Amino acid sequence: MLKKIVNKITLISIAFASITACTTTSKSEQNTAVYFRSDIAIKTDKIILFPTMYLTRHNFIQENKNFKGTLIDAKIAASWASNLNKAKLIPIPRQILNEIPAAWESLDILTSMMDNSEEIKKNENNSVVEKFVHNITKKYGKNSVLAFSVVFEDESEYISTNTVHKNIGLYDTNSMSWKWITKDVFNSNFVPVPYEVAVGKIISNSFDAVKKQNKDKLF
């Protein structure tokens, strides 16, 4: 019995070591932190792009239903569009989220994971998220992947602090895992920079950092 337990622990340790060996966390020259899973192969013809979420400490769902992120969404959609190869980009408008079962609850869970170094390593088995992913892949195809982005400061907070933090991530619906996540910050302490320009700079740096790690590709 003891031998079986030892063998089981050994197998679990080997499996964990294998995943860890395929996972890297690095920083680019622009100081963009990149979490990257080389063991997850993305084969897709559809990128489902969700609107930028505001990772507020208050009521996530209500704040994000009202969040004014149109210009940010346009910037990140344009960046994705220029890196698609043969894939198709499908942006999901904010108001459409109200029509997708479990959308807001799932976005709360997934975007919160993006800033937790331990949570992003796990395969998501939350029933709410599973239902959400099932609905999305049923509508757009089983090989669809999900693209997310979050900001931690809205425009008013950025104006008062001159700082905005932003994460961007690509989520694989087959493995229910993150392929990659970037984390970056923009400070405009010396020269005032509009909010959308600051976020746009982060988007550009983040995509460059992922491409540098992934043979000049985003997926």
C-alpha positions in Angstrom: 0.0 0.0 0.0 2.8 2.4 1.0 4.6 1.6 -2.3 1.5 2.5 -4.3 1.2 5.8 -2.5 4.8 6.6 -3.1 4.5 5.7 -6.8 1.4 7.9 -7.1 3.1 10.9 -5.5 6.1 10.3 -7.8 3.8 10.3 -10.9 2.1 13.5 -9.7 5.5 15.2 -9.1 6.7 14.2 -12.6 3.6 15.5 -14.2 3.9 18.8 -12.4 7.5 19.1 -13.2 6.7 18.5 -16.9 4.1 21.4 -16.9 6.5 23.7 -15.0 9.3 23.0 -17.5 7.0 24.2 -20.3 6.0 27.4 -18.5 8.1 30.5 -18.6 7.8 33.9 -17.0 9.9 36.6 -18.4 10.3 40.4 -18.8 10.8 42.2 -22.1 13.0 45.2 -22.7 9.9 47.4 -22.1 9.4 45.7 -18.7 6.4 43.7 -19.9 6.1 40.6 -17.8 5.0 37.5 -19.9 3.6 34.2 -18.6 3.9 31.7 -21.4 2.9 28.0 -21.9 5.0 26.4 -24.6 3.2 23.0 -24.0 -0.2 24.4 -25.2 -0.5 24.3 -29.0 -3.0 26.7 -30.4 -4.7 25.6 -33.6 -7.6 27.9 -34.3 -9.2 29.9 -37.1 -11.2 32.1 -34.7 -10.1 34.6 -32.0 -13.0 35.6 -29.8 -12.1 39.1 -28.5 -14.0 40.3 -25.4 -14.3 43.9 -24.4 -11.7 45.3 -22.0 -12.7 44.7 -18.4 -12.1 47.2 -15.5 -10.7 45.1 -12.7 -12.4 47.1 -10.0 -12.4 46.3 -6.3 -16.1 47.2 -6.1 -19.0 45.6 -8.0 -17.3 44.0 -11.0 -20.4 43.2 -13.0 -22.1 46.6 -12.6 -18.9 48.6 -13.0 -18.1 46.8 -16.3 -21.5 47.1 -17.7 -21.0 50.8 -17.5 -17.3 51.0 -18.2 -16.5 53.3 -21.1 -13.8 51.3 -22.9 -14.8 51.8 -26.6 -11.5 53.5 -27.7 -9.4 50.9 -25.8 -11.4 48.1 -27.4 -10.8 49.6 -30.8 -7.0 49.8 -30.1 -6.7 46.2 -29.0 -8.9 44.9 -31.8 -6.7 46.7 -34.3 -3.6 45.2 -32.8 -5.1 41.7 -32.9 -6.3 42.3 -36.5 -2.7 43.0 -37.7 -1.5 39.7 -36.1 -4.1 37.2 -37.2 -2.4 35.3 -40.0 -5.3 33.4 -41.4 -7.5 33.4 -38.4 -10.7 35.5 -38.0 -11.2 38.0 -35.3 -14.7 38.1 -33.7 -15.0 41.1 -31.3 -17.9 40.7 -28.8 -19.6 44.0 -28.0 -20.1 44.8 -24.4 -23.9 44.8 -24.6 -23.9 41.4 -26.2 -22.5 39.9 -22.9 -25.9 40.3 -21.4 -27.2 37.7 -23.8 -24.6 35.1 -23.2 -25.4 32.7 -20.3 -22.9 33.0 -17.4 -20.8 35.6 -19.3 -20.4 38.3 -16.6 -19.7 35.8 -13.8 -17.2 33.9 -16.0 -15.4 37.1 -17.0 -15.1 38.1 -13.3 -13.5 34.7 -12.6 -11.2 34.6 -15.6 -10.0 38.2 -15.5 -9.3 37.9 -11.8 -7.1 34.9 -12.5 -5.0 37.0 -14.9 -3.4 38.8 -12.0 -2.8 35.8 -9.7 0.5 34.0 -10.4 -0.7 30.8 -8.8 -4.2 30.7 -10.3 -3.1 31.1 -13.9 -1.1 27.9 -13.7 -4.3 25.8 -13.0 -6.6 24.2 -15.5 -10.0 25.9 -14.8 -12.7 23.5 -13.7 -15.2 25.9 -12.4 -18.7 24.9 -13.5 -19.7 28.5 -14.3 -16.7 29.0 -16.6 -17.2 25.6 -18.2 -20.7 26.5 -19.1 -19.6 29.8 -20.5 -16.8 28.2 -22.6 -19.3 25.6 -23.8 -21.7 28.2 -25.0 -19.0 30.2 -26.8 -17.5 27.2 -28.5 -20.9 25.9 -29.5 -21.7 29.2 -31.2 -18.3 29.9 -32.8 -16.6 26.5 -33.1 -14.8 24.1 -30.7 -11.3 25.4 -31.7 -12.2 29.0 -30.9 -9.8 30.7 -28.4 -10.6 33.6 -26.1 -8.7 36.9 -25.9 -9.1 39.0 -22.8 -7.7 42.3 -21.6 -8.1 44.2 -18.3 -7.2 47.6 -16.9 -6.8 48.3 -13.2 -7.4 52.0 -13.4 -10.2 53.8 -15.2 -9.6 57.2 -16.8 -10.3 59.2 -13.7 -7.9 57.1 -11.6 -5.3 57.4 -14.3 -5.6 61.2 -14.4 -5.1 61.4 -10.6 -2.2 58.9 -10.5 -0.6 59.2 -13.9 -0.4 55.4 -13.9 -2.3 52.6 -15.6 -1.8 48.8 -15.2 -3.0 46.4 -17.9 -3.0 42.7 -18.5 -3.7 40.9 -21.8 -4.3 37.1 -22.1 -5.1 34.4 -24.6 -7.2 31.5 -23.2 -7.3 28.0 -24.8 -10.8 26.5 -24.7 -9.6 22.9 -25.3 -7.2 22.7 -22.3 -9.2 25.3 -20.3 -5.8 27.0 -19.6 -4.0 30.2 -20.3 -1.7 30.1 -23.3 -0.1 33.4 -22.3 -0.7 36.5 -20.1 1.1 39.8 -20.2 1.3 42.4 -17.4 2.5 45.9 -17.9 2.3 49.4 -16.5 2.5 52.9 -18.0 3.6 55.9 -16.0 3.3 59.5 -17.3 4.8 61.4 -14.5 6.7 64.0 -16.6 4.6 64.5 -19.8 0.8 64.2 -19.7 -0.4 61.5 -22.0 -4.1 60.7 -22.8 -5.5 57.6 -21.2 -6.2 55.8 -24.5 -2.6 56.6 -25.7 -1.1 55.2 -22.5 -3.2 52.0 -22.8 -2.3 51.7 -26.5 1.4 51.8 -25.6 0.9 48.9 -23.2 -0.9 46.9 -25.8 1.9 47.5 -28.3 4.6 46.5 -25.8 2.7 43.5 -24.7 2.1 42.1 -28.1 5.8 42.7 -29.0 6.8 40.8 -25.9 4.7 37.7 -26.7 5.9 37.6 -30.3 9.5 37.8 -29.1 8.9 34.7 -27.0 6.8 32.9 -29.6 8.7 33.1 -32.9 7.1 36.4 -33.9 3.5 35.0 -33.4 0.8 35.6 -30.9 -0.5 32.0 -31.2 
